[in-house]
């Protein structure tokens, strides 16, 4: 028995018509049963030509007024941070909040925070690609770029934290004329340099290789000769031949497999900054998986923030659909539960270890003078994401945006709690002290966000923000070859109701 031929426009839907459930066609399945078809990953009945136009449009036209407003705000924040860093170089570390008990201040907090933000890009690009998760295609390009910009922000803070940043090149192991002065490989600071440089280089390569076909698309649409030459050079003369695609897909697969271990290794190395010490509150074996899960958690929260921004600000709802946002919300809810489990495990191990110093540290975290920070951390990271148990919340744009902001606030406070509460009360009460950020700490933090969003807005302006070739690969060819008529759209809406 053959099933009747289904209209090529039977699955044409708009973003508002998506439900997150398969479309059911009664009586059209094998042997007269129902046929279930997944909802489209690209809505609006787009053709392949529409995809080229909609995504390349932002690189071809003069920036809109909204883009200039966002860019001005980001550039102002970057200027504030730049002025604060120059003032720090001139005046010295004394203008910051660091003191004798808390020798690691906002810089190490911000460093771990930004490294965590960069984790979701590699996860979406590499891990989900290897597992053939097609819903990644609408968000992977922006997530990869977010990784690069977050790593750039993170790399600033260890250099500043050196105190004498002009000697930062001493961290690089190379033959030198400085006699016996070599990198101390027992220092976690040296481990961070290797982790950041490796992660940044692999992420950059993976991101750029994925850009090649899309750069050629922008080149082919260019009308100005200089613009065509620039994009042709950037795409390495991509021809789109069968041989080019075959080698491209092989290289992309190898890079994805190579980048996947970095998702777990980089933040594991960052956790060793703390776990290899003998300080109560840091010396714990749960830190590597705890830090990795937290990094994926905060990274996906930032991806949701950026995708919400792109859907509304750049009109990309047909490519970043509600189903994409719901899938990310599910991952955020899962990692939020894992982070909450890690918080509980820390307290259990502090009690089970029988160490009075370890027990004191965790009691001090929750009920000491920084108990308010622990409350913010636990509420934002472990409780707020549980709103996504309700489907309406997972598909509500404003709820997604607010929760993603709160999660990243909570993850910043998590790093604050880990660093400050383990240092401000040492073994001897005579060495206890309090830590507070100064206006210069806040200014540099604001500047890092300014740098991040400035780079992201420039990226949106000059490069395709969505992977054109990958999006085309998940579209229905019957729909993508020609646009549906209004009658077909109405028929699609009726079939959805059925």
FIKE-288942 format. One line per field, with one value per residue (C-alpha): y, x, z. Coordinates in Angstrom, 1 decimal, m for minus. Each point is the difference from the previous one (the first is absolute). Layout:
% residues N
py <- Y / ...
px <- X / ...
pz <- Z / ...
% end
This chain:
% residues 498
py <- 0.0 / 3.4 / 3.1 / 2.9 / 2.7 / 2.8 / 3.6 / 1.5 / 2.9 / m2.1 / 0.9 / 3.7 / 1.8 / 3.3 / 0.4 / 0.7 / m3.3 / m2.2 / m2.1 / m2.1 / m3.2 / m2.0 / 0.8 / m2.8 / m0.8 / m2.2 / m3.1 / 0.9 / m2.5 / m3.5 / m2.4 / 2.9 / 1.1 / 3.5 / 1.6 / 2.1 / 2.6 / 2.1 / 3.8 / 1.9 / 1.5 / 3.0 / 1.6 / 2.4 / m2.2 / 1.4 / m0.9 / m0.4 / 3.4 / 1.5 / m1.5 / 1.7 / 3.3 / 0.0 / m1.0 / 2.0 / 3.1 / 1.1 / m0.1 / 1.8 / 2.9 / 3.1 / m0.6 / 0.8 / 2.6 / m2.8 / m1.5 / 3.4 / 0.4 / m3.4 / 0.6 / 3.4 / m1.6 / m2.8 / 2.4 / 2.2 / m2.9 / m1.0 / 3.5 / m0.1 / m3.2 / 1.2 / 3.2 / m2.1 / m2.3 / 2.9 / 1.6 / m3.4 / m0.1 / 3.5 / m0.2 / m3.6 / m2.8 / 2.0 / 1.5 / m3.4 / m1.8 / m2.7 / m0.2 / m2.3 / m2.8 / 0.2 / 0.2 / m1.3 / 2.5 / 0.9 / m0.8 / m3.7 / 0.0 / 1.7 / m2.3 / m3.2 / 1.6 / 0.9 / m3.4 / m1.6 / 2.2 / m1.3 / m3.6 / m0.2 / 1.0 / m3.0 / m2.2 / 1.1 / m0.1 / m3.1 / m2.3 / 0.5 / m0.3 / m3.4 / m1.1 / 1.2 / 2.4 / 2.1 / 2.7 / 1.3 / 1.4 / 3.2 / 1.0 / m1.6 / 2.9 / 2.6 / m2.4 / m0.6 / 3.7 / 0.5 / m2.5 / 2.0 / 3.3 / m1.6 / m1.4 / 3.4 / 1.5 / m2.7 / 0.3 / 3.6 / m0.8 / m2.3 / 2.5 / 2.9 / m2.2 / m0.4 / 3.5 / 0.7 / m0.9 / 1.2 / m3.1 / m2.3 / m1.6 / m1.6 / m2.5 / m1.4 / m2.8 / 0.9 / 0.0 / 3.3 / 1.9 / 0.5 / m2.7 / m2.5 / 2.0 / m2.4 / m0.7 / m1.7 / m2.9 / m0.6 / 3.2 / m0.1 / 3.4 / m1.8 / m2.7 / 2.8 / 1.4 / m3.3 / m0.7 / 3.4 / 0.0 / m3.6 / 0.5 / 3.3 / m1.3 / m3.1 / 2.0 / 2.6 / m2.7 / m1.8 / 3.2 / 1.2 / m3.3 / 0.0 / 3.5 / m0.8 / m1.0 / 3.0 / 2.5 / m1.3 / 0.7 / 3.6 / 0.3 / m1.2 / 2.5 / 2.9 / 2.8 / 2.1 / m1.4 / 0.6 / m1.6 / m3.0 / m0.3 / 0.2 / m2.7 / m2.1 / 0.1 / m0.7 / m3.1 / m1.2 / 0.0 / m2.5 / m1.5 / m2.2 / m3.0 / m3.6 / m0.4 / 3.2 / m1.1 / m3.5 / 1.4 / 2.6 / m2.4 / m2.3 / 2.9 / 1.2 / m3.4 / m0.4 / 3.5 / m0.8 / m3.2 / 1.9 / 2.8 / m2.2 / m1.0 / 3.8 / 0.4 / m2.1 / 0.7 / 3.8 / 0.7 / m3.1 / 1.8 / 3.2 / m1.9 / m1.3 / 3.6 / m0.6 / m3.8 / m0.5 / 2.3 / m1.2 / 2.8 / m1.2 / 0.7 / m0.4 / m3.3 / m2.3 / m2.6 / 1.1 / 3.2 / m1.3 / m1.3 / 2.7 / 2.7 / m1.6 / m0.3 / 3.6 / 1.2 / m1.7 / 1.4 / 3.6 / m0.4 / m1.1 / 2.8 / 2.5 / m1.7 / 0.4 / 3.7 / 0.5 / m2.0 / 1.9 / 3.2 / m1.2 / m1.2 / 3.3 / 2.5 / m1.5 / m1.7 / m3.6 / m1.8 / m2.2 / m1.5 / 0.2 / m1.4 / m0.6 / m3.7 / 1.0 / 2.1 / m2.8 / m2.5 / 2.4 / 0.5 / m3.7 / m0.2 / 3.0 / m1.7 / m3.3 / 1.7 / 2.2 / m3.2 / m1.4 / 3.2 / m0.1 / m3.6 / 1.1 / 2.7 / m2.6 / m2.5 / 2.6 / 0.4 / m3.8 / m0.6 / 2.8 / m1.7 / m3.6 / 0.9 / 0.8 / 2.9 / 2.9 / 2.5 / m1.3 / 0.1 / 3.5 / 1.3 / m1.3 / 1.2 / 3.4 / 0.0 / m0.5 / 1.8 / 2.3 / 3.6 / m1.0 / m2.1 / 2.5 / m0.9 / m3.7 / 0.6 / 1.8 / m2.7 / m2.9 / 1.7 / 1.1 / m3.3 / m2.7 / 1.3 / 2.5 / m2.5 / m2.4 / 2.4 / m1.9 / m3.1 / 1.9 / 0.0 / 3.4 / 1.4 / m1.7 / 1.5 / 3.5 / 2.4 / 2.4 / m2.9 / m1.4 / 3.4 / 0.8 / m3.5 / 0.1 / 3.3 / m1.3 / m3.1 / 1.9 / 2.3 / m3.1 / m1.5 / 3.1 / m0.1 / m3.7 / 0.9 / 2.9 / m2.4 / m2.6 / 2.6 / 2.4 / m2.3 / m2.4 / 2.8 / 2.7 / m2.3 / m2.0 / m2.5 / 2.8 / 2.5 / 2.7 / m0.1 / 0.3 / 2.9 / 1.1 / 0.5 / 2.5 / 1.0 / 3.6 / 2.2 / m1.0 / m3.7 / 0.7 / 2.2 / m2.7 / m2.5 / 2.3 / 0.5 / m3.7 / m0.2 / 3.0 / m1.8 / m3.1 / 1.8 / 2.3 / m3.0 / m1.8 / 3.0 / 0.4 / m3.7 / 0.3 / 3.0 / m1.6 / m3.8 / m2.3 / m0.4 / m3.3 / m3.0 / 0.3 / m3.3 / m1.9 / 1.6 / m0.9 / m3.6 / m0.5 / 1.6 / m2.0 / 0.2 / m0.1 / 3.2 / 1.6 / m0.1 / 2.2 / 2.2 / m1.3 / 1.9 / 1.6 / m2.9 / m2.5 / 2.0 / m0.2 / m3.7 / m0.4 / 1.8 / m2.3 / m3.1 / 1.3 / 0.3 / m3.6
px <- 0.0 / 1.4 / m0.7 / m1.5 / 2.4 / 0.2 / 0.0 / 3.5 / m1.4 / m1.8 / 2.7 / 0.3 / m0.5 / 0.7 / 1.8 / m3.3 / m1.5 / 2.8 / m1.1 / 3.1 / m1.9 / 0.1 / m2.6 / m2.5 / m1.6 / m3.0 / m0.2 / 3.1 / 2.4 / 0.9 / m3.0 / m2.4 / 1.4 / 1.0 / 3.1 / 2.1 / 2.4 / 2.4 / m0.7 / 2.3 / 3.2 / m0.5 / m3.4 / m1.8 / 0.3 / 3.4 / 1.8 / 3.8 / 0.1 / m1.9 / 2.6 / 2.8 / m1.8 / m1.2 / 3.4 / 2.3 / m2.2 / 1.6 / 3.5 / m1.1 / m2.1 / 1.0 / m0.4 / m3.5 / m0.6 / m0.6 / 3.4 / 1.7 / m1.8 / 1.1 / 3.5 / 0.3 / m1.1 / 2.5 / 2.8 / m0.7 / 0.3 / 3.2 / 1.3 / m0.8 / 2.0 / 2.9 / 0.3 / m0.1 / 2.7 / 2.3 / m0.6 / 0.9 / 3.2 / 0.9 / m1.1 / 0.7 / m2.0 / m0.7 / m3.1 / m1.7 / m1.8 / 2.6 / 1.6 / 2.1 / m2.5 / m1.6 / 2.9 / m2.1 / m2.7 / m2.3 / 2.5 / 0.1 / m3.8 / m0.5 / 2.5 / m1.8 / m3.4 / 1.0 / 1.7 / m3.3 / m1.9 / 2.1 / m0.8 / m3.5 / 1.4 / 2.3 / m2.7 / m2.6 / 2.4 / 2.0 / m1.9 / m3.4 / 1.4 / 1.5 / m3.3 / m1.8 / m2.3 / m1.5 / m1.5 / 3.5 / 0.2 / m1.8 / 2.1 / 3.4 / 1.7 / m0.9 / 0.9 / 3.5 / 0.6 / m1.1 / 2.6 / 2.8 / m1.1 / m0.5 / 3.6 / 1.3 / m1.7 / 1.3 / 3.6 / 0.2 / m0.4 / 2.9 / 2.3 / m1.3 / 0.1 / 3.8 / 0.5 / 2.6 / m1.8 / 2.8 / 1.9 / m2.9 / 2.2 / 2.0 / m2.9 / 0.8 / 2.6 / 2.5 / 3.9 / 1.0 / 3.1 / m1.3 / 2.2 / m1.7 / m3.3 / m2.5 / m3.7 / m1.0 / m2.0 / m1.2 / m1.9 / m3.7 / 0.5 / 2.2 / m2.7 / m2.5 / 2.1 / 0.3 / m3.8 / m1.1 / 2.4 / m0.9 / m3.7 / 0.0 / 2.1 / m2.1 / m3.3 / 1.3 / 0.9 / m3.3 / m1.9 / 1.9 / m0.2 / m3.8 / m0.1 / 1.6 / m3.1 / m1.9 / 2.8 / m0.2 / m3.8 / 0.6 / 2.7 / m2.3 / m2.7 / 2.5 / m0.4 / 3.1 / 3.2 / 2.1 / m2.6 / 0.0 / 3.7 / 0.2 / m2.6 / 1.6 / 3.3 / m1.7 / m1.8 / 3.3 / m1.6 / m2.8 / m1.6 / m2.7 / 1.1 / m0.7 / 3.7 / 0.0 / m3.0 / 1.4 / 3.3 / m1.9 / m2.3 / 2.9 / 2.0 / m3.0 / m0.6 / 3.6 / 0.0 / m3.3 / 1.5 / 3.2 / m2.0 / m2.3 / 2.5 / 0.8 / m3.6 / 1.0 / 3.7 / 0.2 / m2.3 / 1.5 / 3.4 / m1.6 / m1.4 / 3.5 / 0.9 / m2.0 / m0.2 / 3.8 / 0.3 / m0.3 / m2.4 / m3.4 / m2.8 / 2.3 / 1.8 / m2.8 / m0.2 / m3.5 / 1.4 / 0.8 / m3.5 / m1.6 / 1.8 / m0.7 / m3.7 / m0.1 / 1.8 / m2.5 / m2.8 / 1.2 / 1.0 / m3.5 / m1.5 / 2.1 / m1.0 / m3.7 / 0.6 / 1.7 / m2.6 / m2.8 / 1.8 / 0.5 / m3.6 / m1.5 / 2.7 / 1.0 / m3.3 / 1.4 / m3.0 / m0.4 / 3.5 / 0.2 / m3.4 / m1.8 / 0.9 / 3.7 / m0.5 / m2.0 / 2.8 / 2.6 / m2.4 / m0.1 / 3.8 / 0.0 / m2.4 / 2.0 / 3.3 / m1.6 / m1.1 / 3.5 / 1.5 / m2.5 / 1.0 / 3.7 / m0.8 / m1.7 / 2.9 / 2.5 / m1.9 / m0.3 / 3.7 / 0.9 / m2.1 / 1.1 / 3.7 / 0.0 / 2.3 / m1.0 / 1.7 / m1.9 / m3.2 / 0.6 / 0.6 / m3.3 / m1.9 / 1.6 / m0.9 / m3.7 / m0.5 / 3.0 / 0.4 / m0.1 / m3.2 / m1.9 / 2.3 / m0.5 / m3.7 / 0.1 / 2.2 / m2.2 / m3.3 / 1.1 / 1.8 / m2.0 / m3.5 / m0.8 / 0.7 / m2.6 / m2.6 / 0.8 / m1.9 / m3.0 / m0.2 / m1.5 / 3.0 / 2.4 / m1.7 / m0.5 / 2.6 / 0.0 / 0.2 / 3.0 / 1.7 / m0.5 / 1.0 / 3.2 / 1.0 / m0.7 / 2.1 / 3.0 / m0.4 / m0.1 / 3.1 / 2.0 / m1.0 / 1.0 / 3.6 / m0.2 / m1.0 / 2.6 / 2.8 / m0.9 / m1.6 / 3.0 / 2.5 / m1.5 / 0.0 / 3.2 / 1.1 / 0.9 / m2.8 / 2.7 / 0.5 / m3.7 / m1.2 / m2.8 / 0.2 / m2.0 / 0.2 / 1.0 / m1.3 / 3.0 / m0.8 / m3.5 / 1.2 / 2.3 / m2.8 / m2.3 / 2.9 / 0.2 / m3.7 / 0.6 / 2.8 / m2.2 / m3.0 / 2.1 / 1.7 / m3.3 / m1.7 / 2.9 / m0.2 / m3.7 / 0.8 / 2.7 / m0.5 / m3.1 / m1.4 / m1.7 / 1.6 / m1.6 / 1.2 / m1.0 / m3.4 / m0.7 / 1.0 / m2.9 / m2.6 / m2.6 / 1.2 / m3.6 / m0.7 / 3.4 / m0.1 / m3.1 / m2.0 / m3.5 / m3.1 / m2.4 / m2.4 / 2.8 / 0.7 / m3.7 / 0.0 / 3.1 / m1.8 / m3.1 / 2.2 / 1.7 / m3.4 / m0.9
pz <- 0.0 / m1.0 / 1.9 / m1.9 / m1.3 / 2.6 / m1.1 / 0.0 / 2.0 / 2.6 / 2.6 / m0.8 / 3.2 / 1.7 / 3.3 / 1.8 / m1.2 / 1.4 / 3.0 / 0.7 / m1.0 / m3.2 / m2.7 / m0.3 / m3.3 / 0.6 / m2.3 / m2.0 / 1.6 / m1.1 / m0.1 / 0.6 / 3.4 / 1.1 / m1.4 / 2.4 / m1.5 / 2.0 / 0.0 / m2.4 / 1.3 / m2.4 / 0.1 / m2.3 / m3.2 / m0.8 / m3.2 / m0.4 / m1.6 / 3.0 / 2.4 / m1.9 / m0.1 / 3.7 / 1.5 / m2.3 / 0.2 / 3.3 / m1.6 / m3.2 / 1.1 / 2.0 / 3.8 / 1.3 / 2.7 / 2.6 / m0.8 / 0.5 / 3.4 / 1.2 / m1.3 / 1.7 / 3.3 / m0.3 / m1.1 / 3.0 / 2.4 / m1.7 / 0.4 / 3.7 / 0.4 / m2.0 / 2.1 / 3.2 / m1.3 / m1.0 / 3.4 / 1.7 / m2.0 / 1.1 / 3.6 / 0.9 / 1.5 / 3.1 / m1.5 / m0.1 / 2.8 / 0.4 / 3.4 / 2.2 / 0.6 / m3.4 / m2.4 / m2.9 / m0.7 / m2.9 / m2.7 / 0.7 / 0.5 / m3.4 / m1.7 / 1.1 / m0.9 / m3.6 / m0.6 / 1.0 / m2.4 / m2.8 / 0.6 / m1.6 / m3.4 / m0.3 / 1.5 / m2.6 / m2.9 / 0.7 / 2.3 / m1.4 / m3.5 / 0.8 / 1.4 / m3.1 / 1.8 / m2.9 / 2.2 / 0.6 / m3.6 / 0.8 / 3.0 / m0.4 / m1.9 / 2.6 / 2.8 / m1.6 / m0.3 / 3.6 / 1.0 / m1.6 / 1.5 / 3.4 / m0.1 / m1.1 / 3.1 / 2.3 / m1.3 / 1.2 / 3.7 / 0.7 / m1.7 / 2.1 / 3.1 / m0.5 / 1.5 / m2.7 / m3.2 / m2.2 / 1.0 / m1.1 / m2.7 / 2.8 / 0.3 / m3.4 / 0.0 / m2.7 / m0.2 / 1.6 / 1.2 / 3.5 / 1.5 / 2.2 / 0.0 / m1.6 / 0.3 / 3.3 / m1.2 / 3.5 / m0.1 / m0.9 / m1.8 / m2.5 / m0.4 / m0.8 / m2.7 / m1.7 / 0.4 / m1.3 / m3.0 / m1.0 / 0.4 / m1.8 / m3.0 / m0.5 / 0.4 / m2.5 / m2.5 / 0.3 / m0.3 / m3.1 / m1.8 / 0.5 / m1.5 / m3.3 / m2.0 / 1.4 / m0.8 / m3.6 / 0.0 / 1.2 / m2.7 / m2.8 / 1.1 / 0.2 / m2.5 / 0.8 / m1.5 / 3.2 / 2.1 / m2.3 / 0.1 / 3.8 / 0.6 / m2.7 / 1.8 / 3.3 / m1.5 / m1.5 / m3.5 / 1.0 / m3.1 / 1.5 / m2.0 / 1.1 / 0.8 / 2.1 / 2.0 / 0.5 / 1.5 / 1.9 / 1.7 / 0.9 / 1.5 / 1.9 / 1.5 / 1.1 / 1.6 / 1.8 / 1.4 / 1.0 / 1.6 / 2.0 / 2.7 / 0.5 / 1.3 / 3.0 / 0.3 / 0.0 / 2.9 / 1.8 / m0.2 / 1.2 / 3.0 / 0.8 / 0.8 / 3.2 / 0.5 / 0.1 / 3.0 / 3.6 / 1.0 / 1.4 / m2.4 / m3.0 / 0.6 / m1.3 / m2.7 / m1.2 / m1.5 / m3.5 / m0.9 / 2.1 / m2.0 / m3.3 / 0.6 / 1.3 / m3.1 / m2.3 / 2.2 / m0.2 / m3.7 / m1.0 / 2.0 / m2.0 / m3.3 / 1.0 / 0.7 / m3.4 / m1.9 / 1.6 / m1.0 / m3.6 / m0.4 / 1.0 / m1.0 / m3.4 / m0.9 / m0.2 / 1.5 / m3.1 / 0.5 / 3.8 / 0.8 / 3.3 / m0.3 / 0.0 / 3.2 / 1.7 / m0.7 / 1.6 / 2.9 / 0.7 / 0.1 / 2.3 / 2.3 / 0.0 / 0.7 / 2.7 / 1.8 / m0.3 / 1.4 / 2.9 / 0.7 / 0.0 / 2.6 / 2.2 / m0.5 / 1.2 / 3.3 / 0.4 / m0.5 / 2.4 / 2.6 / m0.9 / m0.1 / 3.7 / m0.6 / 2.3 / m2.3 / m3.1 / 2.0 / 1.2 / m3.5 / m1.4 / 3.1 / m0.5 / m3.7 / 0.7 / 3.3 / 0.3 / m1.0 / m3.7 / 0.5 / m2.2 / m2.9 / 0.5 / 0.1 / m3.3 / m1.5 / 1.1 / m0.9 / m3.5 / m0.9 / 1.7 / 0.5 / m2.8 / m2.9 / 1.4 / m1.6 / m3.2 / 1.2 / m1.5 / m3.8 / m0.1 / 1.8 / m2.4 / m3.0 / 1.5 / m1.4 / 3.0 / 2.5 / m1.9 / m0.1 / 3.7 / 1.2 / m2.2 / 1.5 / 3.5 / m0.6 / m1.1 / 3.0 / 2.2 / m1.7 / 0.6 / 3.6 / 0.1 / m0.9 / 2.5 / 2.7 / m0.8 / m0.1 / 2.8 / 2.7 / m0.1 / 0.5 / 2.2 / 3.1 / 0.2 / 2.7 / 2.4 / 1.1 / 0.3 / m3.8 / m0.8 / m2.2 / m2.3 / m3.8 / m2.0 / m3.6 / m0.7 / m2.8 / m2.1 / 0.3 / m1.2 / m2.8 / m1.3 / 0.2 / m2.0 / m2.5 / m0.6 / m0.8 / m2.3 / m1.8 / m0.4 / m1.5 / m2.1 / m1.6 / m0.4 / m1.7 / m2.4 / m0.8 / m0.8 / m2.2 / m2.2 / 0.0 / m0.4 / 3.5 / m0.8 / m1.9 / m3.4 / m1.4 / 3.1 / 0.2 / m3.7 / 0.8 / 2.5 / m2.2 / m1.9 / m3.7 / m1.3 / 2.0 / m0.5 / m3.8 / m0.3 / 2.3 / 1.1 / m1.1 / 2.5 / m0.6 / 0.9 / 3.2 / 0.9 / m0.7 / 2.2 / 2.8 / m0.4 / 0.1 / 3.1 / 1.7 / m1.0
% end
